[in-house]
């Protein structure tokens, strides 16, 4: 004879799998977050490679006054478009079209000032509200290097070494690996992979509690020869099992996307192995248990299905707060982070992706923190359902 909690679990799973909308939402969240992260990274890769392919469009007013500078710009993949005199309003209108990255205006006295070794004025006009910031910085680099080259040549002509301009020479050495850079940049996105664990369990958790109360079928279940613990455990495990299946599929899909993307184009890589991912999935078993238990505990206090769905949906944002706030604070990894559900999973996945040696304690804390909250919420739900006055009067 099957245990009663297993009978209840199978019953809830059958009812959920018959609901096409629930299955569609499950598939949507499995694909949505990995595709979103992959799309953001692909956009960065496209932007990193776009300047070399298309060049930088630059309008120059008075280009004939600085032919050497024009040659320097063209050598750096800048497409120079010569233009006649333009007013400030005309320049602003041209920049609003987003067809050029910037407008360079060479002063009429540029040649005279250059020959007299006075600062030759060049105006760089741009629109800081457009998306050409990277291209504009490239143009500024060309202008800066051109200016330094002229300064060095003039010093050398006067018998002064150009090294005089640089009394301190700073040489940089980056010991960070592409994997560690990837984990740092992608680290803020990794928490998104664990958020759907709460959405995967939501439909089953709410429908099996508040939904059954609204349909008056919960009273029939309570009248059956089964303990309250069996009823709650069956509903809890059914919701948790769906959440676990969705979370595992999502992590595998995300891992496949990050492996497939050419992250080398932006100086990164994703070196997490499938064995590491399996370990993360194993530790993450407690997160679906926590999500399902919390949502059932919240739904059991609601009078209607809509009320339970609204309350549980709003409560999902609570564990999202540390996942968003902590990366913004740029804190170093600390032990207490592994005691906060979702933040612990994000931190653990990031450290593994960096190739860092992670001891046993982070795995234990990550698993135990979510499990402790799950058991506490389960105890609360069982206590509520044991009270006939509460279940009938709510």
MOSULQUI-V650101 format. One record per backbone hydrogen bond with DSSP energy under -1.0 kcal/mol. CO is the residue of the C=O (numbers start at 1). NH is the residue of the N-H. If there is no record, write none. Layout:
co->CO nh->NH
co->CO nh->NH
This chain:
co->3 nh->7
co->4 nh->8
co->5 nh->9
co->6 nh->10
co->7 nh->11
co->8 nh->12
co->9 nh->13
co->10 nh->14
co->11 nh->15
co->12 nh->16
co->13 nh->17
co->14 nh->18
co->16 nh->19
co->19 nh->23
co->20 nh->24
co->21 nh->25
co->22 nh->26
co->23 nh->27
co->24 nh->28
co->25 nh->29
co->26 nh->30
co->27 nh->31
co->28 nh->32
co->31 nh->35
co->32 nh->36
co->33 nh->37
co->34 nh->38
co->35 nh->39
co->36 nh->40
co->37 nh->41
co->38 nh->42
co->39 nh->43
co->40 nh->44
co->41 nh->45
co->42 nh->46
co->43 nh->47
co->44 nh->48
co->45 nh->49
co->46 nh->50
co->50 nh->54
co->51 nh->55
co->56 nh->79
co->57 nh->101
co->58 nh->81
co->59 nh->104
co->60 nh->83
co->61 nh->106
co->62 nh->65
co->63 nh->66
co->66 nh->70
co->67 nh->71
co->68 nh->72
co->69 nh->73
co->70 nh->74
co->71 nh->75
co->73 nh->78
co->74 nh->77
co->77 nh->56
co->79 nh->58
co->81 nh->60
co->83 nh->62
co->87 nh->91
co->88 nh->92
co->89 nh->93
co->90 nh->94
co->91 nh->95
co->92 nh->96
co->95 nh->98
co->102 nh->59
co->103 nh->125
co->104 nh->61
co->105 nh->123
co->107 nh->110
co->109 nh->113
co->110 nh->114
co->111 nh->115
co->112 nh->116
co->113 nh->118
co->114 nh->117
co->121 nh->107
co->123 nh->105
co->125 nh->103
co->127 nh->130
co->132 nh->136
co->133 nh->137
co->134 nh->138
co->135 nh->139
co->136 nh->140
co->137 nh->141
co->138 nh->142
co->139 nh->143
co->140 nh->144
co->141 nh->145
co->142 nh->146
co->143 nh->147
co->144 nh->148
co->145 nh->149
co->146 nh->150
co->147 nh->151
co->148 nh->152
co->149 nh->153
co->150 nh->154
co->151 nh->155
co->152 nh->156
co->153 nh->157
co->154 nh->158
co->155 nh->160
co->156 nh->159
co->161 nh->164
co->162 nh->165
co->163 nh->166
co->177 nh->181
co->178 nh->182
co->178 nh->269
co->179 nh->183
co->180 nh->184
co->181 nh->185
co->182 nh->186
co->183 nh->187
co->186 nh->189
co->186 nh->190
co->189 nh->192
co->190 nh->193
co->191 nh->194
co->194 nh->197
co->195 nh->198
co->196 nh->200
co->201 nh->205
co->202 nh->206
co->203 nh->207
co->204 nh->208
co->206 nh->211
co->209 nh->213
co->210 nh->214
co->211 nh->215
co->212 nh->217
co->212 nh->218
co->217 nh->221
co->218 nh->222
co->219 nh->223
co->221 nh->224
co->224 nh->226
co->227 nh->231
co->228 nh->232
co->229 nh->233
co->230 nh->234
co->231 nh->235
co->232 nh->236
co->233 nh->237
co->234 nh->238
co->235 nh->239
co->236 nh->240
co->237 nh->241
co->238 nh->242
co->239 nh->243
co->240 nh->244
co->241 nh->245
co->242 nh->246
co->243 nh->247
co->244 nh->248
co->245 nh->249
co->246 nh->250
co->247 nh->251
co->248 nh->252
co->249 nh->253
co->250 nh->254
co->251 nh->255
co->252 nh->256
co->253 nh->257
co->254 nh->258
co->255 nh->259
co->256 nh->260
co->257 nh->261
co->261 nh->263
co->262 nh->265
co->263 nh->266
co->263 nh->268
co->264 nh->267
co->273 nh->277
co->274 nh->278
co->275 nh->279
co->276 nh->280
co->277 nh->281
co->278 nh->282
co->279 nh->283
co->280 nh->284
co->282 nh->285
co->284 nh->287
co->285 nh->289
co->286 nh->290
co->287 nh->291
co->288 nh->292
co->289 nh->293
co->290 nh->294
co->291 nh->295
co->292 nh->296
co->293 nh->297
co->294 nh->298
co->295 nh->299
co->296 nh->300
co->299 nh->302
co->304 nh->308
co->305 nh->309
co->306 nh->310
co->307 nh->311
co->308 nh->312
co->309 nh->313
co->310 nh->314
co->311 nh->315
co->312 nh->316
co->314 nh->317
co->315 nh->318
co->318 nh->321
co->320 nh->324
co->321 nh->325
co->322 nh->326
co->325 nh->329
co->334 nh->337
co->335 nh->338
co->336 nh->339
co->337 nh->340
co->340 nh->344
co->341 nh->343
co->342 nh->346
co->343 nh->347
co->344 nh->348
co->345 nh->349
co->346 nh->350
co->347 nh->351
co->348 nh->352
co->349 nh->353
co->350 nh->354
co->351 nh->356
co->360 nh->364
co->361 nh->365
co->362 nh->366
co->363 nh->367
co->364 nh->368
co->365 nh->369
co->367 nh->371
co->368 nh->372
co->369 nh->373
co->370 nh->374
co->371 nh->375
co->372 nh->376
co->373 nh->377
co->374 nh->378
co->375 nh->379
co->376 nh->380
co->377 nh->381
co->378 nh->382
co->379 nh->383
co->380 nh->384
co->381 nh->385
co->382 nh->386
co->384 nh->387
co->387 nh->391
co->388 nh->392
co->389 nh->393
co->390 nh->394
